[in-house]
């Protein structure tokens, strides 16, 4: 029972730590809810819709450029076109 005498003075520190931890968890949950709501409402706005269209367009462009770069036939054609342009 002597250990109980040592724990009683430490109780306020434990309760303070518990309070800090629970308030932090509450704030994190609120932030997660906010991000989820923001993520769902963004495409509904005009800016969100425009950004989605731009992202789709850019992804298509990047896919096309990747095909050109990785396609051996495309690389040879590109080199011949560049050579033709240099000659003219």
N, CA, C and O atoms as a printed pandas DataFrame, in Angstrom:
     atom_number atom_name residue_name chain_id  residue_number  x_coord  y_coord  z_coord
0              1         N          UNK        A               1    0.813   -1.197    0.000
1              2        CA          UNK        A               1    0.000    0.000    0.000
2              3         C          UNK        A               1    0.859    1.266    0.000
3              4         O          UNK        A               1    0.320    2.361   -0.159
4              5         N          UNK        A               2    2.156    1.152    0.170
5              6        CA          UNK        A               2    3.011    2.336    0.130
6              7         C          UNK        A               2    3.058    2.948   -1.269
7              8         O          UNK        A               2    3.240    4.157   -1.407
8              9         N          UNK        A               3    2.897    2.139   -2.291
9             10        CA          UNK        A               3    2.959    2.643   -3.664
10            11         C          UNK        A               3    1.791    3.591   -3.953
11            12         O          UNK        A               3    1.915    4.479   -4.796
12            13         N          UNK        A               4    0.665    3.412   -3.266
13            14        CA          UNK        A               4   -0.478    4.296   -3.454
14            15         C          UNK        A               4   -0.137    5.724   -3.018
15            16         O          UNK        A               4   -0.605    6.692   -3.617
16            17         N          UNK        A               5    0.667    5.840   -1.992
17            18        CA          UNK        A               5    1.101    7.154   -1.529
18            19         C          UNK        A               5    1.954    7.875   -2.552
19            20         O          UNK        A               5    1.976    9.105   -2.585
20            21         N          UNK        A               6    2.653    7.127   -3.384
21            22        CA          UNK        A               6    3.463    7.740   -4.434
22            23         C          UNK        A               6    2.631    8.111   -5.661
23            24         O          UNK        A               6    2.961    9.058   -6.375
24            25         N          UNK        A               7    1.563    7.370   -5.901
25            26        CA          UNK        A               7    0.747    7.621   -7.088
26            27         C          UNK        A               7   -0.192    8.816   -6.927
27            28         O          UNK        A               7   -0.513    9.482   -7.911
28            29         N          UNK        A               8   -0.626    9.089   -5.728
29            30        CA          UNK        A               8   -1.579   10.179   -5.510
30            31         C          UNK        A               8   -1.012   11.535   -5.952
31            32         O          UNK        A               8   -1.736   12.287   -6.604
32            33         N          UNK        A               9    0.215   11.882   -5.641
33            34        CA          UNK        A               9    0.747   13.176   -6.125
34            35         C          UNK        A               9    0.929   13.231   -7.641
35            36         O          UNK        A               9    0.952   14.315   -8.224
36            37         N          UNK        A              10    1.058   12.063   -8.282
37            38        CA          UNK        A              10    1.241   12.034   -9.733
38            39         C          UNK        A              10   -0.077   12.057  -10.496
39            40         O          UNK        A              10   -0.069   12.238  -11.714
40            41         N          UNK        A              11   -1.190   11.882   -9.829
41            42        CA          UNK        A              11   -2.498   11.822  -10.475
42            43         C          UNK        A              11   -2.818   13.083  -11.286
43            44         O          UNK        A              11   -3.316   12.943  -12.403
44            45         N          UNK        A              12   -2.567   14.300  -10.801
45            46        CA          UNK        A              12   -2.883   15.486  -11.620
46            47         C          UNK        A              12   -2.121   15.512  -12.945
47            48         O          UNK        A              12   -2.648   15.976  -13.957
48            49         N          UNK        A              13   -0.888   15.017  -12.941
49            50        CA          UNK        A              13   -0.115   14.985  -14.183
50            51         C          UNK        A              13   -0.711   13.988  -15.169
51            52         O          UNK        A              13   -0.770   14.253  -16.370
52            53         N          UNK        A              14   -1.144   12.859  -14.664
53            54        CA          UNK        A              14   -1.794   11.866  -15.523
54            55         C          UNK        A              14   -3.098   12.376  -16.093
55            56         O          UNK        A              14   -3.388   12.167  -17.271
56            57         N          UNK        A              15   -3.891   13.047  -15.263
57            58        CA          UNK        A              15   -5.157   13.595  -15.735
58            59         C          UNK        A              15   -4.926   14.719  -16.749
59            60         O          UNK        A              15   -5.662   14.837  -17.728
60            61         N          UNK        A              16   -3.915   15.531  -16.511
61            62        CA          UNK        A              16   -3.581   16.603  -17.466
62            63         C          UNK        A              16   -3.167   16.035  -18.810
63            64         O          UNK        A              16   -3.587   16.528  -19.857
64            65         N          UNK        A              17   -2.347   15.000  -18.780
65            66        CA          UNK        A              17   -1.935   14.352  -20.030
66            67         C          UNK        A              17   -3.109   13.732  -20.757
67            68         O          UNK        A              17   -3.201   13.811  -21.982
68            69         N          UNK        A              18   -4.011   13.112  -20.002
69            70        CA          UNK        A              18   -5.207   12.531  -20.604
70            71         C          UNK        A              18   -6.079   13.609  -21.237
71            72         O          UNK        A              18   -6.631   13.407  -22.319
72            73         N          UNK        A              19   -6.205   14.746  -20.569
73            74        CA          UNK        A              19   -7.002   15.844  -21.109
74            75         C          UNK        A              19   -6.391   16.382  -22.418
75            76         O          UNK        A              19   -7.109   16.631  -23.386
76            77         N          UNK        A              20   -5.076   16.554  -22.435
77            78        CA          UNK        A              20   -4.394   17.047  -23.640
78            79         C          UNK        A              20   -4.577   16.059  -24.792
79            80         O          UNK        A              20   -4.862   16.462  -25.919
80            81         N          UNK        A              21   -4.415   14.772  -24.508
81            82        CA          UNK        A              21   -4.544   13.747  -25.548
82            83         C          UNK        A              21   -5.958   13.709  -26.116
83            84         O          UNK        A              21   -6.126   13.636  -27.333
84            85         N          UNK        A              22   -6.983   13.758  -25.254
85            86        CA          UNK        A              22   -8.366   13.689  -25.738
86            87         C          UNK        A              22   -8.744   14.946  -26.526
87            88         O          UNK        A              22   -9.475   14.856  -27.512
88            89         N          UNK        A              23   -8.260   16.107  -26.107
89            90        CA          UNK        A              23   -8.569   17.320  -26.873
90            91         C          UNK        A              23   -7.892   17.278  -28.243
91            92         O          UNK        A              23   -8.463   17.742  -29.231
92            93         N          UNK        A              24   -6.693   16.732  -28.306
93            94        CA          UNK        A              24   -5.991   16.599  -29.585
94            95         C          UNK        A              24   -6.749   15.627  -30.497
95            96         O          UNK        A              24   -6.919   15.901  -31.685
96            97         N          UNK        A              25   -7.197   14.510  -29.957
97            98        CA          UNK        A              25   -7.956   13.544  -30.750
98            99         C          UNK        A              25   -9.250   14.159  -31.279
99           100         O          UNK        A              25   -9.649   13.906  -32.415
100          101         N          UNK        A              26   -9.892   14.960  -30.454
101          102        CA          UNK        A              26  -11.123   15.628  -30.877
102          103         C          UNK        A              26  -10.853   16.587  -32.035
103          104         O          UNK        A              26  -11.626   16.639  -32.992
104          105         N          UNK        A              27   -9.768   17.340  -31.952
105          106        CA          UNK        A              27   -9.407   18.264  -33.029
106          107         C          UNK        A              27   -9.083   17.500  -34.318
107          108         O          UNK        A              27   -9.448   17.938  -35.409
108          109         N          UNK        A              28   -8.407   16.375  -34.192
109          110        CA          UNK        A              28   -8.060   15.578  -35.366
110          111         C          UNK        A              28   -9.316   15.032  -36.045
111          112         O          UNK        A              28   -9.398   15.013  -37.273
112          113         N          UNK        A              29  -10.281   14.593  -35.263
113          114        CA          UNK        A              29  -11.533   14.099  -35.831
114          115         C          UNK        A              29  -12.264   15.222  -36.554
115          116         O          UNK        A              29  -12.809   15.012  -37.638
116          117         N          UNK        A              30  -12.279   16.410  -35.962
117          118        CA          UNK        A              30  -12.927   17.557  -36.608
118          119         C          UNK        A              30  -12.244   17.889  -37.935
119          120         O          UNK        A              30  -12.919   18.186  -38.921
120          121         N          UNK        A              31  -10.918   17.840  -37.966
121          122        CA          UNK        A              31  -10.177   18.127  -39.201
122          123         C          UNK        A              31  -10.476   17.083  -40.274
123          124         O          UNK        A              31  -10.627   17.419  -41.448
124          125         N          UNK        A              32  -10.560   15.811  -39.865
125          126        CA          UNK        A              32  -10.866   14.762  -40.828
126          127         C          UNK        A              32  -12.260   14.953  -41.415
127          128         O          UNK        A              32  -12.456   14.776  -42.617
128          129         N          UNK        A              33  -13.223   15.312  -40.580
129          130        CA          UNK        A              33  -14.570   15.571  -41.072
130          131         C          UNK        A              33  -14.567   16.741  -42.042
131          132         O          UNK        A              33  -15.231   16.701  -43.078
132          133         N          UNK        A              34  -13.816   17.785  -41.703
133          134        CA          UNK        A              34  -13.731   18.966  -42.563
134          135         C          UNK        A              34  -13.127   18.618  -43.918
135          136         O          UNK        A              34  -13.615   19.075  -44.952
136          137         N          UNK        A              35  -12.066   17.811  -43.917
137          138        CA          UNK        A              35  -11.437   17.414  -45.171
138          139         C          UNK        A              35  -12.363   16.542  -46.005
139          140         O          UNK        A              35  -12.397   16.675  -47.228
140          141         N          UNK        A              36  -13.108   15.662  -45.374
141          142        CA          UNK        A              36  -14.047   14.827  -46.117
142          143         C          UNK        A              36  -15.139   15.669  -46.745
143          144         O          UNK        A              36  -15.505   15.456  -47.901
144          145         N          UNK        A              37  -15.660   16.620  -45.993
145          146        CA          UNK        A              37  -16.707   17.488  -46.536
146          147         C          UNK        A              37  -16.158   18.365  -47.646
147          148         O          UNK        A              37  -16.829   18.587  -48.654
148          149         N          UNK        A              38  -14.955   18.860  -47.471
149          150        CA          UNK        A              38  -14.331   19.699  -48.490
150          151         C          UNK        A              38  -14.081   18.901  -49.760
151          152         O          UNK        A              38  -14.292   19.401  -50.865
152          153         N          UNK        A              39  -13.639   17.680  -49.605
153          154        CA          UNK        A              39  -13.373   16.829  -50.762
154          155         C          UNK        A              39  -14.628   16.496  -51.532
155          156         O          UNK        A              39  -14.576   16.356  -52.754
156          157         N          UNK        A              40  -15.753   16.366  -50.859
157          158        CA          UNK        A              40  -16.999   16.023  -51.544
158          159         C          UNK        A              40  -17.640   17.243  -52.187
159          160         O          UNK        A              40  -18.309   17.113  -53.211
160          161         N          UNK        A              41  -17.451   18.416  -51.614
161          162        CA          UNK        A              41  -18.117   19.595  -52.154
162          163         C          UNK        A              41  -17.295   20.296  -53.233
163          164         O          UNK        A              41  -17.852   21.087  -53.995
164          165         N          UNK        A              42  -16.002   20.038  -53.324
165          166        CA          UNK        A              42  -15.162   20.736  -54.290
166          167         C          UNK        A              42  -15.570   20.485  -55.741
167          168         O          UNK        A              42  -15.636   21.443  -56.510
168          169         N          UNK        A              43  -15.848   19.234  -56.158
169          170        CA          UNK        A              43  -16.221   19.039  -57.556
170          171         C          UNK        A              43  -17.556   19.696  -57.921
171          172         O          UNK        A              43  -17.810   19.953  -59.097
172          173         N          UNK        A              44  -18.402   19.968  -56.942
173          174        CA          UNK        A              44  -19.686   20.577  -57.228
174          175         C          UNK        A              44  -19.542   22.063  -57.563
175          176         O          UNK        A              44  -20.410   22.625  -58.232
176          177         N          UNK        A              45  -18.481   22.699  -57.119
177          178        CA          UNK        A              45  -18.288   24.113  -57.406
178          179         C          UNK        A              45  -17.745   24.289  -58.818
179          180         O          UNK        A              45  -17.260   23.336  -59.429
180          181         N          UNK        A              46  -17.829   25.498  -59.327
181          182        CA          UNK        A              46  -17.356   25.799  -60.683
182          183         C          UNK        A              46  -15.849   25.605  -60.791
183          184         O          UNK        A              46  -15.359   25.024  -61.760
184          185         N          UNK        A              47  -15.119   26.092  -59.794
185          186        CA          UNK        A              47  -13.661   25.934  -59.812
186          187         C          UNK        A              47  -13.269   24.462  -59.730
187          188         O          UNK        A              47  -12.351   24.017  -60.419
188          189         N          UNK        A              48  -13.965   23.717  -58.892
189          190        CA          UNK        A              48  -13.666   22.289  -58.758
190          191         C          UNK        A              48  -13.926   21.536  -60.047
191          192         O          UNK        A              48  -13.151   20.657  -60.424
192          193         N          UNK        A              49  -15.016   21.874  -60.726
193          194        CA          UNK        A              49  -15.339   21.232  -61.995
194          195         C          UNK        A              49  -14.282   21.563  -63.046
195          196         O          UNK        A              49  -13.848   20.689  -63.796
196          197         N          UNK        A              50  -13.875   22.823  -63.093
197          198        CA          UNK        A              50  -12.855   23.246  -64.058
198          199         C          UNK        A              50  -11.517   22.561  -63.761
199          200         O          UNK        A              50  -10.813   22.136  -64.677
200          201         N          UNK        A              51  -11.181   22.462  -62.501
201          202        CA          UNK        A              51   -9.931   21.790  -62.138
202          203         C          UNK        A              51   -9.961   20.314  -62.529
203          204         O          UNK        A              51   -8.959   19.778  -63.003
204          205         N          UNK        A              52  -11.096   19.660  -62.333
205          206        CA          UNK        A              52  -11.215   18.258  -62.726
206          207         C          UNK        A              52  -11.062   18.087  -64.235
207          208         O          UNK        A              52  -10.428   17.136  -64.693
208          209         N          UNK        A              53  -11.643   19.009  -65.011
209          210        CA          UNK        A              53  -11.502   18.959  -66.468
210          211         C          UNK        A              53  -10.046   19.172  -66.877
211          212         O          UNK        A              53   -9.534   18.478  -67.755
212          213         N          UNK        A              54   -9.384   20.135  -66.238
213          214        CA          UNK        A              54   -7.981   20.397  -66.546
214          215         C          UNK        A              54   -7.106   19.197  -66.196
215          216         O          UNK        A              54   -6.199   18.841  -66.949
216          217         N          UNK        A              55   -7.382   18.580  -65.057
217          218        CA          UNK        A              55   -6.602   17.401  -64.653
218          219         C          UNK        A              55   -6.795   16.259  -65.646
219          220         O          UNK        A              55   -5.836   15.570  -65.993
220          221         N          UNK        A              56   -8.022   16.058  -66.101
221          222        CA          UNK        A              56   -8.296   15.002  -67.075
222          223         C          UNK        A              56   -7.545   15.273  -68.370
223          224         O          UNK        A              56   -6.941   14.370  -68.949
224          225         N          UNK        A              57   -7.587   16.528  -68.823
225          226        CA          UNK        A              57   -6.884   16.914  -70.047
226          227         C          UNK        A              57   -5.378   16.693  -69.909
227          228         O          UNK        A              57   -4.737   16.145  -70.805
228          229         N          UNK        A              58   -4.824   17.123  -68.781
229          230        CA          UNK        A              58   -3.379   16.968  -68.574
230          231         C          UNK        A              58   -2.966   15.507  -68.464
231          232         O          UNK        A              58   -1.904   15.122  -68.953
232          233         N          UNK        A              59   -3.796   14.697  -67.831
233          234        CA          UNK        A              59   -3.489   13.261  -67.746
234          235         C          UNK        A              59   -3.488   12.619  -69.125
235          236         O          UNK        A              59   -2.648   11.766  -69.411
236          237         N          UNK        A              60   -4.422   13.022  -69.981
237          238        CA          UNK        A              60   -4.438   12.500  -71.344
238          239         C          UNK        A              60   -3.191   12.925  -72.106
239          240         O          UNK        A              60   -2.612   12.136  -72.852
240          241         N          UNK        A              61   -2.783   14.171  -71.915
241          242        CA          UNK        A              61   -1.570   14.664  -72.588
242          243         C          UNK        A              61   -0.331   13.910  -72.130
243          244         O          UNK        A              61    0.512   13.528  -72.942
244          245         N          UNK        A              62   -0.229   13.700  -70.827
245          246        CA          UNK        A              62    0.928   12.979  -70.291
246          247         C          UNK        A              62    0.933   11.544  -70.804
247          248         O          UNK        A              62    1.994   11.013  -71.133
248          249         N          UNK        A              63   -0.232   10.911  -70.876
249          250        CA          UNK        A              63   -0.304    9.541  -71.392
250          251         C          UNK        A              63    0.166    9.501  -72.845
251          252         O          UNK        A              63    0.878    8.580  -73.245
252          253         N          UNK        A              64   -0.236   10.505  -73.639
253          254        CA          UNK        A              64    0.196   10.566  -75.030
254          255         C          UNK        A              64    1.704   10.759  -75.121
255          256         O          UNK        A              64    2.366   10.098  -75.923
256          257         N          UNK        A              65    2.246   11.645  -74.319
257          258        CA          UNK        A              65    3.694   11.871  -74.331
258          259         C          UNK        A              65    4.459   10.632  -73.872
259          260         O          UNK        A              65    5.531   10.334  -74.399
260          261         N          UNK        A              66    3.917    9.914  -72.901
261          262        CA          UNK        A              66    4.570    8.673  -72.460
262          263         C          UNK        A              66    4.599    7.649  -73.588
263          264         O          UNK        A              66    5.590    6.941  -73.762
264          265         N          UNK        A              67    3.508    7.569  -74.357
265          266        CA          UNK        A              67    3.487    6.642  -75.486
266          267         C          UNK        A              67    4.534    7.020  -76.519
267          268         O          UNK        A              67    5.221    6.154  -77.060
268          269         N          UNK        A              68    4.655    8.317  -76.793
269          270        CA          UNK        A              68    5.634    8.776  -77.781
270          271         C          UNK        A              68    7.045    8.461  -77.320
271          272         O          UNK        A              68    7.869    8.000  -78.110
272          273         N          UNK        A              69    7.326    8.704  -76.060
273          274        CA          UNK        A              69    8.678    8.511  -75.539
274          275         C          UNK        A              69    9.032    7.034  -75.467
275          276         O          UNK        A              69   10.162    6.654  -75.776
276          277         N          UNK        A              70    8.091    6.203  -75.068
277          278        CA          UNK        A              70    8.414    4.784  -74.872
278          279         C          UNK        A              70    8.248    3.959  -76.134
279          280         O          UNK        A              70    8.727    2.826  -76.185
280          281         N          UNK        A              71    7.590    4.483  -77.149
281          282        CA          UNK        A              71    7.382    3.750  -78.392
282          283         C          UNK        A              71    8.613    3.911  -79.266
283          284         O          UNK        A              71    8.983    5.030  -79.622
284          285         N          UNK        A              72    9.244    2.813  -79.611
285          286        CA          UNK        A              72   10.469    2.857  -80.409
286          287         C          UNK        A              72   10.194    3.419  -81.807
287          288         O          UNK        A              72   10.973    4.222  -82.319
288          289         N          UNK        A              73    9.091    2.997  -82.418
289          290        CA          UNK        A              73    8.745    3.489  -83.751
290          291         C          UNK        A              73    8.496    4.989  -83.708
291          292         O          UNK        A              73    8.917    5.716  -84.607
292          293         N          UNK        A              74    7.813    5.455  -82.667
293          294        CA          UNK        A              74    7.532    6.877  -82.531
294          295         C          UNK        A              74    8.805    7.688  -82.377
295          296         O          UNK        A              74    8.908    8.803  -82.890
296          297         N          UNK        A              75    9.775    7.125  -81.668
297          298        CA          UNK        A              75   11.037    7.831  -81.481
298          299         C          UNK        A              75   11.773    7.978  -82.812
299          300         O          UNK        A              75   12.347    9.029  -83.099
300          301         N          UNK        A              76   11.753    6.915  -83.624
301          302        CA          UNK        A              76   12.429    6.991  -84.936
302          303         C          UNK        A              76   11.731    8.006  -85.833
303          304         O          UNK        A              76   12.388    8.783  -86.524
304          305         N          UNK        A              77   10.395    8.000  -85.824
305          306        CA          UNK        A              77    9.654    8.966  -86.632
306          307         C          UNK        A              77    9.924   10.389  -86.174
307          308         O          UNK        A              77   10.071   11.302  -86.987
308          309         N          UNK        A              78    9.985   10.562  -84.873
309          310        CA          UNK        A              78   10.258   11.886  -84.328
310          311         C          UNK        A              78   11.647   12.361  -84.738
311          312         O          UNK        A              78   11.823   13.522  -85.106
312          313         N          UNK        A              79   12.628   11.473  -84.677
313          314        CA          UNK        A              79   13.981   11.839  -85.086
314          315         C          UNK        A              79   14.020   12.203  -86.573
315          316         O          UNK        A              79   14.686   13.162  -86.961
316          317         N          UNK        A              80   13.315   11.445  -87.391
317          318        CA          UNK        A              80   13.317   11.753  -88.839
318          319         C          UNK        A              80   12.605   13.076  -89.108
319          320         O          UNK        A              80   13.037   13.832  -89.978
320          321         N          UNK        A              81   11.540   13.373  -88.394
321          322        CA          UNK        A              81   10.857   14.653  -88.569
322          323         C          UNK        A              81   11.755   15.809  -88.154
323          324         O          UNK        A              81   11.801   16.837  -88.831
324          325         N          UNK        A              82   12.467   15.645  -87.045
325          326        CA          UNK        A              82   13.384   16.696  -86.587
326          327         C          UNK        A              82   14.489   16.895  -87.616
327          328         O          UNK        A              82   14.884   18.025  -87.903
328          329         N          UNK        A              83   14.985   15.789  -88.171
329          330        CA          UNK        A              83   16.047   15.899  -89.194
330          331         C          UNK        A              83   15.522   16.626  -90.422
331          332         O          UNK        A              83   16.224   17.457  -90.997
332          333         N          UNK        A              84   14.286   16.321  -90.832
333          334        CA          UNK        A              84   13.690   17.000  -91.979
334          335         C          UNK        A              84   13.556   18.505  -91.715
335          336         O          UNK        A              84   13.824   19.320  -92.597
336          337         N          UNK        A              85   13.146   18.862  -90.507
337          338        CA          UNK        A              85   12.993   20.269  -90.176
338          339         C          UNK        A              85   14.333   20.988  -90.160
339          340         O          UNK        A              85   14.415   22.158  -90.536
340          341         N          UNK        A              86   15.387   20.295  -89.726
341          342        CA          UNK        A              86   16.709   20.918  -89.709
342          343         C          UNK        A              86   17.215   21.147  -91.134
343          344         O          UNK        A              86   17.874   22.149  -91.410
344          345         N          UNK        A              87   16.903   20.215  -92.033
345          346        CA          UNK        A              87   17.352   20.335  -93.412
346          347         C          UNK        A              87   16.657   21.452  -94.164
347          348         O          UNK        A              87   17.233   22.057  -95.068
348          349         N          UNK        A              88   15.427   21.722  -93.791
349          350        CA          UNK        A              88   14.694   22.748  -94.564
350          351         C          UNK        A              88   14.894   24.137  -94.052
351          352         O          UNK        A              88   14.338   25.085  -94.606
